[in-house]
């Protein structure tokens, strides 16, 4: 007999699952582009490897959220906090001139800073939601499959 809690999926969990699927698609779509990571901008093979690793992580987070895996709850929090730290490190060490050189067009430093800080704040709010809804993650199995 299946618990009725397992039959009815909370809307917040459904939206969270969709969001991490979207993050997976965004990550995959950046394959072949320069990748900012921990204060450096990587290109070519290193950038592709970083995008591949990020895509795999986002895929895992999507599947784990879909399966309500408790381990995924911890991974979501760690991944989000790492992304915020990575953004702050990138803003500190990557100069707008480096971005301009790679893009071949002018970059507004204030806009780059504001957009990244806004994205980091959104991720922190998302992390707060995830932290408060640990009870959604009822699957205690270690493995997804």
FIFIMI-79551 format. One record per atom (N, C-alpha, C): residue in one letter; atom name; x, y, z. Coordinates in Angstrom, 1 decimal, m for minus. Layout:
% FIFIMI-79551
["a" "CA" [X Y Z]]
...
//
This chain:
% FIFIMI-79551
["x" "N" [0.8 m1.2 0.0]]
["x" "CA" [0.0 0.0 0.0]]
["x" "C" [0.9 1.2 0.0]]
["x" "N" [0.6 2.2 m0.8]]
["x" "CA" [1.4 3.4 m1.0]]
["x" "C" [0.8 4.5 m0.1]]
["x" "N" [1.6 5.2 0.6]]
["x" "CA" [1.2 6.3 1.5]]
["x" "C" [0.6 7.4 0.6]]
["x" "N" [m0.4 8.0 1.1]]
["x" "CA" [m1.1 9.1 0.3]]
["x" "C" [m0.2 10.3 0.1]]
["x" "N" [0.7 10.5 1.0]]
["x" "CA" [1.7 11.6 0.9]]
["x" "C" [2.6 11.4 m0.4]]
["x" "N" [2.9 10.1 m0.7]]
["x" "CA" [3.7 9.8 m1.8]]
["x" "C" [2.9 10.0 m3.1]]
["x" "N" [1.6 9.8 m3.1]]
["x" "CA" [0.8 10.0 m4.3]]
["x" "C" [0.7 11.4 m4.7]]
["x" "N" [0.5 12.3 m3.8]]
["x" "CA" [0.3 13.7 m4.1]]
["x" "C" [1.6 14.4 m4.0]]
["x" "N" [2.0 14.9 m5.1]]
["x" "CA" [3.3 15.6 m5.1]]
["x" "C" [3.1 17.1 m4.8]]
["x" "N" [3.8 17.7 m3.9]]
["x" "CA" [3.6 19.1 m3.5]]
["x" "C" [4.0 20.0 m4.7]]
["x" "N" [3.3 21.1 m4.9]]
["x" "CA" [3.5 22.0 m6.0]]
["x" "C" [4.9 22.5 m5.9]]
["x" "N" [5.4 22.9 m4.7]]
["x" "CA" [6.8 23.4 m4.6]]
["x" "C" [7.8 22.5 m5.1]]
["x" "N" [7.6 21.2 m4.8]]
["x" "CA" [8.6 20.2 m5.3]]
["x" "C" [8.5 20.0 m6.8]]
["x" "N" [7.3 20.1 m7.3]]
["x" "CA" [7.2 20.0 m8.8]]
["x" "C" [7.9 21.2 m9.5]]
["x" "N" [7.7 22.4 m8.9]]
["x" "CA" [8.3 23.6 m9.5]]
["x" "C" [9.9 23.5 m9.3]]
["x" "N" [10.3 23.0 m8.2]]
["x" "CA" [11.7 22.8 m7.9]]
["x" "C" [12.3 21.9 m8.9]]
["x" "N" [11.6 20.8 m9.2]]
["x" "CA" [12.1 19.8 m10.2]]
["x" "C" [12.2 20.4 m11.6]]
["x" "N" [11.2 21.2 m11.9]]
["x" "CA" [11.2 21.9 m13.2]]
["x" "C" [12.4 22.9 m13.3]]
["x" "N" [12.6 23.6 m12.2]]
["x" "CA" [13.7 24.6 m12.2]]
["x" "C" [15.1 23.9 m12.4]]
["x" "N" [15.3 22.8 m11.8]]
["x" "CA" [16.6 22.1 m12.0]]
["x" "C" [16.7 21.5 m13.3]]
["x" "N" [15.6 21.1 m13.9]]
["x" "CA" [15.6 20.6 m15.3]]
["x" "C" [16.0 21.8 m16.2]]
["x" "N" [15.5 23.0 m16.0]]
["x" "CA" [15.8 24.2 m16.7]]
["x" "C" [17.3 24.5 m16.5]]
["x" "N" [17.8 24.4 m15.3]]
["x" "CA" [19.2 24.6 m15.0]]
["x" "C" [20.1 23.7 m15.8]]
["x" "N" [19.7 22.4 m15.9]]
["x" "CA" [20.4 21.4 m16.7]]
["x" "C" [20.4 21.8 m18.2]]
["x" "N" [19.3 22.3 m18.7]]
["x" "CA" [19.2 22.7 m20.1]]
["x" "C" [20.1 23.9 m20.4]]
["x" "N" [20.1 24.9 m19.4]]
["x" "CA" [21.0 26.1 m19.6]]
["x" "C" [22.4 25.7 m19.5]]
["x" "N" [22.8 24.8 m18.6]]
["x" "CA" [24.2 24.3 m18.5]]
["x" "C" [24.6 23.6 m19.8]]
["x" "N" [23.8 22.7 m20.3]]
["x" "CA" [24.2 22.0 m21.6]]
["x" "C" [24.3 23.0 m22.7]]
["x" "N" [23.5 24.0 m22.8]]
["x" "CA" [23.5 25.0 m23.9]]
["x" "C" [24.8 25.9 m23.9]]
["x" "N" [25.5 25.9 m22.8]]
["x" "CA" [26.7 26.7 m22.8]]
["x" "C" [28.0 25.9 m23.2]]
["x" "N" [27.7 24.6 m23.7]]
["x" "CA" [28.9 23.8 m24.1]]
["x" "C" [29.6 24.5 m25.3]]
["x" "N" [30.9 24.6 m25.2]]
["x" "CA" [31.7 25.2 m26.2]]
["x" "C" [31.9 26.7 m26.0]]
["x" "N" [31.3 27.3 m25.0]]
["x" "CA" [31.5 28.7 m24.7]]
["x" "C" [32.5 28.9 m23.6]]
["x" "N" [33.1 30.0 m23.5]]
["x" "CA" [34.0 30.3 m22.3]]
["x" "C" [33.3 30.1 m21.0]]
["x" "N" [33.9 29.6 m20.0]]
["x" "CA" [33.3 29.2 m18.7]]
["x" "C" [34.0 29.9 m17.6]]
["x" "N" [33.4 30.8 m16.8]]
["x" "CA" [34.0 31.4 m15.7]]
["x" "C" [33.9 30.5 m14.5]]
["x" "N" [35.1 30.2 m13.9]]
["x" "CA" [35.1 29.3 m12.7]]
["x" "C" [36.2 29.6 m11.8]]
["x" "N" [35.8 29.9 m10.5]]
["x" "CA" [36.7 30.2 m9.4]]
["x" "C" [37.8 31.3 m9.8]]
["x" "N" [37.3 32.3 m10.4]]
["x" "CA" [38.2 33.5 m10.7]]
["x" "C" [39.0 33.4 m12.0]]
["x" "N" [38.7 32.5 m12.8]]
["x" "CA" [39.4 32.4 m14.1]]
["x" "C" [38.3 32.1 m15.2]]
["x" "N" [38.6 32.5 m16.4]]
["x" "CA" [37.8 32.2 m17.6]]
["x" "C" [38.4 31.1 m18.4]]
["x" "N" [37.8 29.9 m18.5]]
["x" "CA" [38.3 28.8 m19.2]]
["x" "C" [37.7 28.7 m20.6]]
["x" "N" [38.5 28.3 m21.5]]
["x" "CA" [38.0 28.1 m22.9]]
["x" "C" [38.4 26.7 m23.4]]
["x" "N" [37.9 26.4 m24.6]]
["x" "CA" [38.2 25.1 m25.3]]
["x" "C" [38.0 23.9 m24.4]]
["x" "N" [38.9 23.0 m24.3]]
["x" "CA" [38.7 21.7 m23.6]]
["x" "C" [38.4 21.9 m22.1]]
["x" "N" [39.1 22.7 m21.4]]
["x" "CA" [38.8 22.9 m20.0]]
["x" "C" [37.4 23.4 m19.8]]
["x" "N" [36.9 24.3 m20.6]]
["x" "CA" [35.6 24.9 m20.5]]
["x" "C" [34.6 23.8 m20.8]]
["x" "N" [34.8 23.0 m21.8]]
["x" "CA" [33.9 21.9 m22.1]]
["x" "C" [33.8 20.9 m21.0]]
["x" "N" [34.9 20.6 m20.3]]
["x" "CA" [34.9 19.6 m19.2]]
["x" "C" [34.2 20.2 m18.0]]
["x" "N" [34.3 21.5 m17.8]]
["x" "CA" [33.6 22.1 m16.7]]
["x" "C" [32.1 22.1 m16.9]]
["x" "N" [31.7 22.4 m18.2]]
["x" "CA" [30.3 22.4 m18.6]]
["x" "C" [29.7 21.0 m18.5]]
["x" "N" [30.5 20.1 m18.9]]
["x" "CA" [30.0 18.7 m18.8]]
["x" "C" [29.8 18.3 m17.3]]
["x" "N" [30.8 18.6 m16.5]]
["x" "CA" [30.6 18.3 m15.0]]
["x" "C" [29.4 19.0 m14.4]]
["x" "N" [29.2 20.3 m14.8]]
["x" "CA" [28.1 21.1 m14.3]]
["x" "C" [26.8 20.5 m14.8]]
["x" "N" [26.8 20.1 m16.0]]
["x" "CA" [25.6 19.5 m16.6]]
["x" "C" [25.2 18.2 m15.9]]
["x" "N" [26.2 17.3 m15.7]]
["x" "CA" [26.0 16.1 m14.9]]
["x" "C" [25.4 16.4 m13.5]]
["x" "N" [26.0 17.4 m12.9]]
["x" "CA" [25.5 17.7 m11.5]]
["x" "C" [24.0 18.2 m11.6]]
["x" "N" [23.7 19.0 m12.5]]
["x" "CA" [22.3 19.5 m12.7]]
["x" "C" [21.4 18.4 m13.0]]
["x" "N" [21.8 17.4 m13.9]]
["x" "CA" [21.0 16.3 m14.2]]
["x" "C" [20.7 15.4 m13.0]]
["x" "N" [21.8 15.2 m12.2]]
["x" "CA" [21.6 14.5 m10.9]]
["x" "C" [20.6 15.2 m10.0]]
["x" "N" [20.8 16.5 m9.8]]
["x" "CA" [19.9 17.3 m9.0]]
["x" "C" [18.4 17.2 m9.5]]
["x" "N" [18.3 17.3 m10.8]]
["x" "CA" [16.9 17.2 m11.4]]
["x" "C" [16.3 15.8 m11.0]]
["x" "N" [17.1 14.7 m11.3]]
["x" "CA" [16.5 13.4 m11.1]]
["x" "C" [16.3 13.1 m9.6]]
["x" "N" [17.3 13.5 m8.8]]
["x" "CA" [17.1 13.3 m7.4]]
["x" "C" [15.9 14.1 m6.8]]
["x" "N" [15.7 15.3 m7.3]]
["x" "CA" [14.5 16.0 m6.8]]
["x" "C" [13.2 15.4 m7.3]]
["x" "N" [13.3 14.9 m8.5]]
["x" "CA" [12.1 14.2 m9.1]]
["x" "C" [11.8 12.9 m8.2]]
["x" "N" [12.8 12.2 m7.8]]
["x" "CA" [12.7 11.0 m7.0]]
["x" "C" [12.6 11.3 m5.5]]
["x" "N" [12.7 12.5 m5.1]]
["x" "CA" [12.5 13.0 m3.7]]
["x" "C" [13.6 12.4 m2.8]]
["x" "N" [14.8 12.2 m3.3]]
["x" "CA" [15.9 11.6 m2.6]]
["x" "C" [16.5 12.5 m1.6]]
["x" "N" [16.6 12.0 m0.4]]
["x" "CA" [17.1 12.8 0.8]]
["x" "C" [18.5 13.3 0.5]]
["x" "N" [19.4 12.5 0.0]]
["x" "CA" [20.7 12.9 m0.3]]
["x" "C" [20.7 14.1 m1.3]]
["x" "N" [19.8 14.1 m2.2]]
["x" "CA" [19.7 15.3 m3.1]]
["x" "C" [19.4 16.6 m2.4]]
["x" "N" [18.7 16.5 m1.3]]
["x" "CA" [18.4 17.7 m0.5]]
["x" "C" [19.8 18.3 0.0]]
["x" "N" [20.7 17.5 0.5]]
["x" "CA" [22.0 18.0 0.9]]
["x" "C" [22.8 18.5 m0.3]]
["x" "N" [22.7 17.8 m1.4]]
["x" "CA" [23.5 18.2 m2.6]]
["x" "C" [23.0 19.5 m3.2]]
["x" "N" [21.6 19.7 m3.1]]
["x" "CA" [21.1 21.0 m3.6]]
["x" "C" [21.6 22.2 m2.8]]
["x" "N" [21.7 22.0 m1.5]]
["x" "CA" [22.2 23.1 m0.7]]
["x" "C" [23.6 23.4 m1.0]]
["x" "N" [24.4 22.3 m1.0]]
["x" "CA" [25.9 22.5 m1.3]]
["x" "C" [26.1 23.1 m2.7]]
["x" "N" [25.4 22.6 m3.7]]
["x" "CA" [25.6 23.0 m5.0]]
["x" "C" [25.2 24.5 m5.1]]
["x" "N" [24.1 24.9 m4.5]]
["x" "CA" [23.7 26.3 m4.6]]
["x" "C" [24.7 27.2 m3.8]]
["x" "N" [25.2 26.8 m2.7]]
["x" "CA" [26.1 27.6 m1.9]]
["x" "C" [27.4 27.7 m2.7]]
["x" "N" [27.8 26.6 m3.3]]
["x" "CA" [29.0 26.7 m4.2]]
["x" "C" [28.9 27.7 m5.3]]
["x" "N" [27.7 27.7 m6.0]]
["x" "CA" [27.5 28.6 m7.1]]
["x" "C" [27.5 30.0 m6.6]]
["x" "N" [27.0 30.3 m5.5]]
["x" "CA" [27.1 31.7 m4.9]]
["x" "C" [28.5 32.1 m4.7]]
["x" "N" [29.3 31.2 m4.0]]
["x" "CA" [30.7 31.4 m3.8]]
["x" "C" [31.5 31.6 m5.1]]
["x" "N" [31.2 30.8 m6.0]]
["x" "CA" [31.9 30.9 m7.3]]
["x" "C" [31.6 32.2 m8.0]]
["x" "N" [30.3 32.7 m7.9]]
["x" "CA" [30.0 34.0 m8.5]]
["x" "C" [30.7 35.1 m7.8]]
["x" "N" [30.8 35.1 m6.5]]
["x" "CA" [31.5 36.1 m5.7]]
["x" "C" [33.0 36.1 m6.1]]
["x" "N" [33.6 34.9 m6.1]]
["x" "CA" [35.0 34.8 m6.5]]
["x" "C" [35.2 35.3 m7.9]]
["x" "N" [34.3 35.0 m8.9]]
["x" "CA" [34.5 35.4 m10.2]]
["x" "C" [34.4 37.0 m10.3]]
["x" "N" [33.4 37.5 m9.6]]
["x" "CA" [33.3 39.0 m9.6]]
["x" "C" [34.5 39.7 m9.0]]
["x" "N" [35.1 39.0 m8.1]]
["x" "CA" [36.3 39.6 m7.4]]
["x" "C" [37.5 39.6 m8.3]]
["x" "N" [37.7 38.4 m9.1]]
["x" "CA" [39.0 38.2 m9.8]]
["x" "C" [38.9 38.4 m11.3]]
["x" "N" [37.7 38.3 m11.9]]
["x" "CA" [37.6 38.4 m13.3]]
["x" "C" [37.3 39.9 m13.6]]
["x" "N" [38.1 40.5 m14.3]]
["x" "CA" [38.0 42.0 m14.7]]
["x" "C" [37.1 42.1 m15.9]]
["x" "N" [36.3 43.2 m15.9]]
["x" "CA" [35.4 43.4 m17.1]]
["x" "C" [36.2 43.4 m18.4]]
["x" "N" [37.4 43.9 m18.4]]
["x" "CA" [38.2 43.9 m19.6]]
["x" "C" [38.5 42.5 m20.2]]
["x" "N" [38.6 41.5 m19.3]]
["x" "CA" [38.8 40.1 m19.7]]
["x" "C" [37.5 39.7 m20.4]]
["x" "N" [36.4 40.0 m19.9]]
["x" "CA" [35.1 39.6 m20.5]]
["x" "C" [34.9 40.3 m21.8]]
["x" "N" [35.3 41.6 m21.9]]
["x" "CA" [35.2 42.3 m23.1]]
["x" "C" [36.1 41.7 m24.2]]
["x" "N" [37.3 41.3 m23.8]]
["x" "CA" [38.2 40.7 m24.8]]
["x" "C" [37.6 39.4 m25.4]]
["x" "N" [37.0 38.6 m24.5]]
["x" "CA" [36.4 37.3 m25.0]]
["x" "C" [35.2 37.5 m25.8]]
["x" "N" [34.3 38.5 m25.4]]
["x" "CA" [33.1 38.8 m26.1]]
["x" "C" [33.3 39.6 m27.3]]
["x" "N" [34.3 40.4 m27.3]]
["x" "CA" [34.5 41.3 m28.5]]
["x" "C" [33.6 42.5 m28.5]]
["x" "N" [33.0 42.8 m27.3]]
["x" "CA" [32.1 44.0 m27.2]]
["x" "C" [32.2 44.6 m25.8]]
["x" "N" [31.7 45.8 m25.7]]
["x" "CA" [31.8 46.5 m24.4]]
["x" "C" [30.9 45.9 m23.4]]
["x" "N" [31.4 45.8 m22.1]]
["x" "CA" [30.6 45.3 m21.0]]
["x" "C" [30.5 46.4 m20.0]]
["x" "N" [29.3 46.6 m19.4]]
["x" "CA" [29.1 47.6 m18.4]]
["x" "C" [29.4 46.9 m17.0]]
["x" "N" [30.5 47.3 m16.4]]
["x" "CA" [30.9 46.6 m15.1]]
["x" "C" [29.8 46.7 m14.0]]
["x" "N" [29.0 47.8 m14.0]]
["x" "CA" [28.0 47.9 m13.0]]
["x" "C" [26.8 46.9 m13.3]]
["x" "N" [26.5 46.7 m14.5]]
["x" "CA" [25.5 45.8 m14.9]]
["x" "C" [25.9 44.4 m14.7]]
["x" "N" [27.2 44.1 m15.0]]
["x" "CA" [27.7 42.7 m14.8]]
["x" "C" [27.7 42.4 m13.3]]
["x" "N" [28.0 43.3 m12.4]]
["x" "CA" [28.0 43.2 m11.0]]
["x" "C" [26.6 43.0 m10.5]]
["x" "N" [25.7 43.9 m10.9]]
["x" "CA" [24.3 43.9 m10.5]]
["x" "C" [23.6 42.6 m10.9]]
["x" "N" [23.8 42.1 m12.1]]
["x" "CA" [23.2 40.9 m12.6]]
["x" "C" [23.7 39.7 m11.8]]
["x" "N" [25.0 39.6 m11.5]]
["x" "CA" [25.5 38.5 m10.8]]
["x" "C" [25.1 38.5 m9.4]]
["x" "N" [25.0 39.6 m8.7]]
["x" "CA" [24.6 39.7 m7.3]]
["x" "C" [23.1 39.3 m7.3]]
["x" "N" [22.3 39.8 m8.2]]
["x" "CA" [20.9 39.5 m8.2]]
["x" "C" [20.7 38.0 m8.4]]
["x" "N" [21.4 37.4 m9.3]]
["x" "CA" [21.3 35.9 m9.5]]
["x" "C" [21.7 35.2 m8.2]]
["x" "N" [22.8 35.6 m7.5]]
["x" "CA" [23.2 35.0 m6.3]]
["x" "C" [22.2 35.1 m5.2]]
["x" "N" [21.5 36.3 m5.1]]
["x" "CA" [20.5 36.5 m4.1]]
["x" "C" [19.3 35.5 m4.4]]
["x" "N" [19.0 35.4 m5.7]]
["x" "CA" [17.9 34.5 m6.1]]
["x" "C" [18.2 33.0 m5.7]]
["x" "N" [19.5 32.6 m5.9]]
["x" "CA" [19.9 31.3 m5.5]]
["x" "C" [19.8 31.1 m4.0]]
["x" "N" [20.2 32.2 m3.2]]
["x" "CA" [20.1 32.1 m1.8]]
["x" "C" [18.7 31.9 m1.3]]
["x" "N" [17.8 32.6 m1.9]]
["x" "CA" [16.3 32.5 m1.6]]
["x" "C" [15.8 31.1 m2.0]]
["x" "N" [16.3 30.6 m3.1]]
["x" "CA" [15.9 29.2 m3.5]]
["x" "C" [16.5 28.2 m2.5]]
["x" "N" [17.7 28.4 m2.0]]
["x" "CA" [18.3 27.6 m1.0]]
["x" "C" [17.5 27.6 0.3]]
["x" "N" [17.1 28.8 0.7]]
["x" "CA" [16.3 28.9 1.9]]
["x" "C" [15.0 28.1 1.7]]
["x" "N" [14.3 28.1 0.6]]
["x" "CA" [13.1 27.3 0.3]]
["x" "C" [13.4 25.8 0.4]]
["x" "N" [14.5 25.4 m0.2]]
["x" "CA" [14.9 24.0 m0.1]]
["x" "C" [15.2 23.6 1.3]]
["x" "N" [15.9 24.4 2.0]]
["x" "CA" [16.3 24.1 3.4]]
["x" "C" [15.0 23.9 4.3]]
["x" "N" [14.0 24.8 4.1]]
["x" "CA" [12.8 24.7 4.9]]
["x" "C" [11.9 23.6 4.5]]
["x" "N" [12.1 22.9 3.3]]
["x" "CA" [11.2 21.9 2.8]]
["x" "C" [11.9 20.5 2.7]]
["x" "N" [12.7 20.3 3.7]]
["x" "CA" [13.4 19.0 3.8]]
["x" "C" [12.4 17.8 3.8]]
["x" "N" [11.2 18.1 4.4]]
["x" "CA" [10.2 17.0 4.5]]
["x" "C" [9.7 16.5 3.1]]
["x" "N" [10.0 17.3 2.1]]
["x" "CA" [9.6 16.8 0.7]]
["x" "C" [10.4 15.6 0.3]]
["x" "N" [11.6 15.5 0.8]]
["x" "CA" [12.6 14.5 0.4]]
["x" "C" [12.5 13.3 1.2]]
["x" "N" [11.6 12.4 0.9]]
["x" "CA" [11.2 11.3 1.7]]
["x" "C" [12.0 10.0 1.3]]
["x" "N" [12.6 10.0 0.2]]
["x" "CA" [13.3 8.8 m0.3]]
["x" "C" [14.7 8.7 0.3]]
["x" "N" [14.9 7.7 1.2]]
["x" "CA" [16.2 7.6 1.9]]
["x" "C" [17.2 6.7 1.2]]
["x" "N" [16.9 6.3 0.0]]
["x" "CA" [17.8 5.4 m0.7]]
["x" "C" [19.1 6.2 m1.1]]
["x" "N" [20.2 5.5 m1.1]]
["x" "CA" [21.5 6.2 m1.4]]
["x" "C" [21.6 6.4 m2.9]]
["x" "N" [21.0 5.6 m3.7]]
["x" "CA" [21.2 5.6 m5.2]]
["x" "C" [19.9 6.0 m5.9]]
["x" "N" [20.1 6.7 m7.0]]
["x" "CA" [18.9 7.1 m7.8]]
["x" "C" [18.2 5.9 m8.4]]
["x" "N" [19.0 5.0 m8.9]]
["x" "CA" [18.4 3.8 m9.6]]
["x" "C" [18.6 2.5 m8.9]]
//
